[in-house]
Amino acid sequence: MNLLLAAVLAVSSHAAVKVGKDAPDFTLTDSKGKERRLSDFKGKIVVLEWYNRDCPYVKKHYGAGNMQRTQDAVTSKGAVWLTINSSAKGKQGHVDGKAFEALMKQDKGAPSHLLLDHDGTVGKLYGAKTTPHMYVIDPAGKLRYMGAIDSIPSADPADIAKARNYVLAAVDALAGNQRVETASTKPYGCGVKYASN
């Protein structure tokens, strides 16, 4: 009965994650062991990034410095960047807090916080399908963008310069009190390594 109820809640939660609607609040432990709530950042633009360092698509964006440049550009506008790892224990990309920090330091990443979601609760709540899968939330807490980081779904770093960065475009629009033109795209990357995968 509990499993059935959990499945129903998961489906209804996923159905509730829509652009223009309130982004569901959540609490996750960060890499230093501190609890972070999405609602703690209300009043700021928030970017959610689903991460698995072993995924070739994640390697593309970090290896070429694209994710780091996007993080810097976003946080320089006063926005918050939350990098989330939903890889379950024993699955590809699973890391503890210290390993997560070490990888980010090695890649010279600049997120605001590194969050651990090993049971996949938040990933499933948001319907995160790929790494990377990106979400942009406005200062009022409404979801304004969800999907791919950019417009060319490949693992080739040479495509980055030719692609449109949807995350940067969404943050720039929100920072300028403009409407986000492209509010939803199909995410691309490796499947999130949930326990059930």
BELPENOR-V622309 format. One record per residue. N is the residue number from 0. RES is the residue in one small letter. OMEGA is omega in whole degrees, 0 to 359 (* if undefined). D_CENTER is the distance of its C-alpha to the mean C-alpha in whole Angstrom. Layout:
N_RES_OMEGA_D_CENTER / N_RES_OMEGA_D_CENTER
This chain:
0_m_179_31 / 1_n_179_29 / 2_l_178_27 / 3_l_179_27 / 4_l_179_26 / 5_a_180_23 / 6_a_179_23 / 7_v_179_24 / 8_l_180_21 / 9_a_180_18 / 10_v_182_20 / 11_s_178_20 / 12_s_181_17 / 13_h_181_15 / 14_a_183_18 / 15_a_182_17 / 16_v_183_14 / 17_k_176_15 / 18_v_181_15 / 19_g_178_17 / 20_k_178_17 / 21_d_175_16 / 22_a_182_13 / 23_p_177_14 / 24_d_177_14 / 25_f_174_13 / 26_t_176_14 / 27_l_175_13 / 28_t_179_15 / 29_d_185_14 / 30_s_179_15 / 31_k_178_19 / 32_g_180_19 / 33_k_178_19 / 34_e_177_17 / 35_r_177_15 / 36_r_177_15 / 37_l_183_12 / 38_s_176_16 / 39_d_185_17 / 40_f_179_15 / 41_k_184_17 / 42_g_178_19 / 43_k_170_16 / 44_i_180_13 / 45_v_174_10 / 46_v_173_7 / 47_l_179_3 / 48_e_175_2 / 49_w_195_4 / 50_y_170_7 / 51_n_187_11 / 52_r_182_13 / 53_d_180_16 / 54_c_180_14 / 55_p_180_16 / 56_y_175_14 / 57_v_178_11 / 58_k_178_15 / 59_k_186_16 / 60_h_177_13 / 61_y_181_14 / 62_g_180_18 / 63_a_180_18 / 64_g_183_17 / 65_n_180_15 / 66_m_180_11 / 67_q_178_14 / 68_r_179_15 / 69_t_177_13 / 70_q_180_11 / 71_d_182_15 / 72_a_182_16 / 73_v_183_13 / 74_t_177_14 / 75_s_177_18 / 76_k_180_18 / 77_g_179_17 / 78_a_180_14 / 79_v_180_11 / 80_w_180_8 / 81_l_178_7 / 82_t_188_6 / 83_i_176_6 / 84_n_180_9 / 85_s_179_10 / 86_s_181_13 / 87_a_177_16 / 88_k_181_19 / 89_g_180_21 / 90_k_179_18 / 91_q_175_17 / 92_g_180_15 / 93_h_178_16 / 94_v_170_16 / 95_d_184_18 / 96_g_182_17 / 97_k_179_19 / 98_a_178_18 / 99_f_179_15 / 100_e_180_16 / 101_a_179_19 / 102_l_181_17 / 103_m_177_15 / 104_k_179_18 / 105_q_181_19 / 106_d_182_17 / 107_k_177_18 / 108_g_184_14 / 109_a_176_14 / 110_p_177_11 / 111_s_181_12 / 112_h_175_11 / 113_l_186_10 / 114_l_182_10 / 115_l_183_12 / 116_d_189_12 / 117_h_177_14 / 118_d_175_16 / 119_g_184_13 / 120_t_184_14 / 121_v_177_10 / 122_g_180_9 / 123_k_177_12 / 124_l_182_12 / 125_y_182_10 / 126_g_180_11 / 127_a_185_8 / 128_k_188_10 / 129_t_167_9 / 130_t_357_8 / 131_p_168_7 / 132_h_191_5 / 133_m_177_4 / 134_y_176_6 / 135_v_184_8 / 136_i_183_11 / 137_d_183_14 / 138_p_178_17 / 139_a_178_18 / 140_g_179_15 / 141_k_178_15 / 142_l_183_12 / 143_r_176_13 / 144_y_172_11 / 145_m_178_9 / 146_g_184_9 / 147_a_175_10 / 148_i_182_9 / 149_d_192_13 / 150_s_180_16 / 151_i_184_18 / 152_p_179_16 / 153_s_176_18 / 154_a_182_18 / 155_d_180_20 / 156_p_180_20 / 157_a_181_23 / 158_d_185_21 / 159_i_183_18 / 160_a_182_21 / 161_k_187_22 / 162_a_172_19 / 163_r_180_18 / 164_n_183_14 / 165_y_182_13 / 166_v_179_10 / 167_l_179_13 / 168_a_180_16 / 169_a_180_14 / 170_v_178_14 / 171_d_179_17 / 172_a_181_19 / 173_l_180_17 / 174_a_178_19 / 175_g_181_22 / 176_n_179_22 / 177_q_176_22 / 178_r_176_21 / 179_v_185_18 / 180_e_179_19 / 181_t_188_17 / 182_a_182_15 / 183_s_176_14 / 184_t_177_14 / 185_k_179_14 / 186_p_175_11 / 187_y_180_12 / 188_g_177_12 / 189_c_176_13 / 190_g_176_13 / 191_v_186_11 / 192_k_177_14 / 193_y_180_15 / 194_a_183_18 / 195_s_181_20 / 196_n_*_19
